[in-house]
Amino acid sequence: ERSVRKDGTFIAVEVDDRAAADTDLARKLTEACPVDIYAQGADGTLEIVERNLDECVLCRLCLDASPAGIVKVLKLYDDSAVLA
């Protein structure tokens, strides 16, 4: 199982490849995130905005906007603990 992953200094985000290609899910994640970690590319697929990763406030809105297990937020400062 492959995933799109970007790492900041404190936070990493992983999104399942097939889900990242889903333009509806990309729109939901882009709209849900208050600190613009997610964006839609020109083709509508999901992009992770690396420069915004460490702005994550652990609000869980991206987790709530996606099916279980599709998005993972990893706390790199806490032995890569997964926000659950």
Stockholm file with secondary structure:
# STOCKHOLM 1.0

chainA/1-84         ERSVRKDGTFIAVEVDDRAAADTDLARKLTEACPVDIYAQGADGTLEIVERNLDECVLCRLCLDASPAGIVKVLKLYDDSAVLA
#=GR chainA/1-84 SS CCEEEEECSSEEEEEEHHHHTCHHHHHHHHHHCTTCCEEECTTSCEEECGGGGGGCCCCCHHHHTSCTTTEEEEEGGGTTEECC
#=GC SS_cons        CCEEEEECSSEEEEEEHHHHTCHHHHHHHHHHCTTCCEEECTTSCEEECGGGGGGCCCCCHHHHTSCTTTEEEEEGGGTTEECC
//
